[in-house]
Amino acid sequence: MNARFDVTDTDLPGLKVLERKPIGDSRGFFERLFCSSELAGVFGGGPIVQINHTLTRDRGVVRGMHFQHPPHAEIKLVSCLHGEVFDVAIDLRRGSPTFMHWHAEVLSEKNHRSLAIPMGFAHGFQTLTDDCEMLYLHSAAHHPPAEGGIHPADPRIAVEWPLEIREMSGRDASRRFLDEMFLGIEL
């Protein structure tokens, strides 16, 4: 069986970049977005329980940085189906050697990359083009009481957004900055 994905580790343990391998011809291409057997080591072997699709109209918009607290913590597999985004994951795992470090990947319809984000990470992105469509596969359903987030411009994290932030939701803009009392997420 031919592998339909190349999986690469990042500098944050557990965070992985997937490169999908489309098969194409003059008609277009076929591409596998997920395979439970091939990605068992990435997605934890559990089921996908929720799939979300977003459209962000304008370039420079930031969505995030979101996570869910245990016992509703989730693994996410994030792909950009149209446009191009600067996709960011922040390690919030208590005791992790990379606690509060971030990693970013450009995800686009052209590079066929996805980001596999483990439990205990916050996630968000900035659109680099207009009309960006994202697809999220989740290992746990959204549970509003377990929802958490970090302000995208938090100085303790210091994400280097490639563009000036044009817009974000009121909820994301109202997130507080982390203080020294934040010890991370205990999984």
C-alpha positions as CSV (number, residue, x, y, z in Angstrom):
1,M,0.0,0.0,0.0
2,N,1.3,3.4,-0.9
3,A,1.4,5.9,1.9
4,R,-0.9,8.9,1.2
5,F,0.9,11.1,3.8
6,D,4.4,12.2,4.7
7,V,4.5,12.9,8.5
8,T,7.1,15.2,9.9
9,D,7.8,16.0,13.6
10,T,8.1,19.7,14.6
11,D,10.2,21.1,17.4
12,L,7.2,20.8,19.7
13,P,6.8,17.1,20.8
14,G,3.6,15.6,19.5
15,L,2.9,18.4,17.0
16,K,3.2,17.0,13.5
17,V,3.0,18.3,9.9
18,L,1.3,16.1,7.4
19,E,1.9,16.4,3.7
20,R,-0.9,14.9,1.6
21,K,0.1,13.2,-1.6
22,P,-2.4,14.1,-4.3
23,I,-2.7,11.9,-7.4
24,G,-3.4,14.1,-10.4
25,D,-3.9,14.1,-14.1
26,S,-5.4,16.5,-16.7
27,R,-8.8,16.3,-15.0
28,G,-7.5,17.5,-11.6
29,F,-6.5,15.4,-8.6
30,F,-7.6,13.0,-5.9
31,E,-6.4,13.6,-2.3
32,R,-6.9,11.7,0.9
33,L,-7.5,14.0,3.9
34,F,-7.6,11.3,6.6
35,C,-7.0,7.6,7.0
36,S,-7.5,6.1,10.4
37,S,-5.1,3.2,9.9
38,E,-2.3,5.3,8.3
39,L,-2.7,8.2,10.9
40,A,-3.3,6.1,14.0
41,G,0.0,7.3,15.5
42,V,-0.8,10.9,14.7
43,F,-4.5,11.0,15.7
44,G,-4.3,8.6,18.6
45,G,-6.3,5.8,17.0
46,G,-9.5,7.3,18.2
47,P,-12.5,8.3,16.2
48,I,-13.2,11.6,14.5
49,V,-16.2,12.9,16.4
50,Q,-16.7,16.3,14.9
51,I,-15.7,18.0,11.6
52,N,-15.8,21.8,11.2
53,H,-15.4,24.0,8.2
54,T,-14.7,27.7,8.3
55,L,-14.6,30.5,5.7
56,T,-12.7,33.7,6.5
57,R,-13.3,36.4,3.9
58,D,-10.4,38.8,4.4
59,R,-6.7,38.7,4.5
60,G,-5.0,39.5,7.8
61,V,-7.8,38.1,10.1
62,V,-6.8,36.1,13.1
63,R,-8.9,33.3,14.6
64,G,-7.8,31.8,17.8
65,M,-6.0,30.8,20.0
66,H,-8.5,28.2,21.2
67,F,-8.3,24.9,23.2
68,Q,-10.5,22.7,25.4
69,H,-9.8,21.8,29.0
70,P,-9.7,18.1,30.1
71,P,-11.7,15.9,30.1
72,H,-12.8,17.5,26.8
73,A,-9.3,18.1,25.4
74,E,-9.1,17.3,21.8
75,I,-6.7,16.3,19.0
76,K,-7.2,18.4,15.9
77,L,-6.2,17.8,12.3
78,V,-6.3,21.2,10.5
79,S,-6.2,21.7,6.7
80,C,-6.5,24.7,4.4
81,L,-8.7,23.8,1.4
82,H,-8.7,27.2,-0.2
83,G,-6.3,30.1,0.2
84,E,-3.3,30.3,2.5
85,V,-3.0,30.6,6.3
86,F,-0.3,31.0,8.9
87,D,-1.4,28.2,11.2
88,V,-0.1,28.4,14.8
89,A,-0.1,25.9,17.7
90,I,1.1,26.7,21.3
91,D,2.2,24.1,23.7
92,L,0.2,24.6,27.0
93,R,0.9,21.2,28.5
94,R,2.0,21.6,32.1
95,G,5.5,20.3,32.6
96,S,6.3,20.1,28.9
97,P,9.9,21.0,28.0
98,T,8.4,23.3,25.3
99,F,5.7,24.9,27.5
100,M,4.4,28.2,26.0
101,H,6.5,27.7,22.9
102,W,4.7,28.1,19.5
103,H,5.2,26.6,16.1
104,A,3.7,27.9,12.8
105,E,3.2,26.4,9.4
106,V,1.9,27.9,6.2
107,L,-1.1,25.7,5.1
108,S,-2.5,26.2,1.7
109,E,-4.5,24.5,-1.1
110,K,-1.2,24.4,-3.0
111,N,1.2,22.8,-0.5
112,H,-1.3,20.1,0.6
113,R,-0.2,20.4,4.3
114,S,-2.1,19.7,7.4
115,L,-1.2,20.3,11.1
116,A,-1.9,17.5,13.6
117,I,-2.3,19.3,17.0
118,P,-2.2,17.2,20.1
119,M,-4.2,17.7,23.3
120,G,-2.9,20.5,25.5
121,F,-2.2,22.9,22.6
122,A,-3.9,26.1,21.7
123,H,-4.6,26.6,18.0
124,G,-5.3,29.6,15.7
125,F,-4.4,31.1,12.4
126,Q,-4.0,34.2,10.3
127,T,-5.3,34.4,6.8
128,L,-2.6,35.3,4.2
129,T,-5.1,35.6,1.4
130,D,-8.8,36.4,1.0
131,D,-11.5,33.7,1.1
132,C,-9.7,31.1,3.2
133,E,-11.5,27.8,3.9
134,M,-10.3,25.6,6.7
135,L,-11.3,22.0,7.6
136,Y,-10.9,20.7,11.1
137,L,-11.2,17.1,12.2
138,H,-11.7,16.8,16.0
139,S,-11.3,13.8,18.4
140,A,-13.8,15.4,20.8
141,A,-16.9,17.4,20.4
142,H,-16.9,21.1,21.2
143,H,-18.0,21.5,24.8
144,P,-18.6,25.2,25.6
145,P,-17.9,24.9,29.4
146,A,-14.5,23.4,28.7
147,E,-13.5,26.1,26.2
148,G,-10.3,28.1,26.8
149,G,-8.3,30.6,24.9
150,I,-5.3,32.9,24.8
151,H,-5.2,36.4,23.4
152,P,-3.5,36.2,19.9
153,A,-1.2,39.1,20.8
154,D,-0.2,37.8,24.3
155,P,3.3,39.1,24.9
156,R,4.4,36.0,26.9
157,I,3.8,33.9,23.9
158,A,4.9,36.5,21.3
159,V,3.6,34.9,18.1
160,E,5.2,36.7,15.2
161,W,2.1,37.1,13.0
162,P,3.3,37.8,9.4
163,L,0.7,40.5,8.8
164,E,-0.8,43.3,10.8
165,I,-3.9,41.8,12.6
166,R,-6.8,43.3,10.7
167,E,-9.6,41.8,12.6
168,M,-10.5,39.2,15.2
169,S,-13.7,38.2,17.0
170,G,-14.9,40.1,20.0
171,R,-14.4,36.9,22.0
172,D,-10.8,36.5,20.9
173,A,-10.0,40.2,21.4
174,S,-11.4,40.0,25.0
175,R,-9.2,37.1,26.1
176,R,-6.8,38.1,28.9
177,F,-3.1,37.9,28.6
178,L,-1.4,35.0,30.5
179,D,0.1,35.9,33.9
180,E,2.8,34.1,36.0
181,M,0.0,32.2,37.7
182,F,-0.8,30.2,34.5
183,L,0.9,26.8,35.0
184,G,-0.5,25.1,31.9
185,I,-3.0,22.4,31.2
186,E,-2.8,19.2,33.1
187,L,-3.8,16.3,30.9
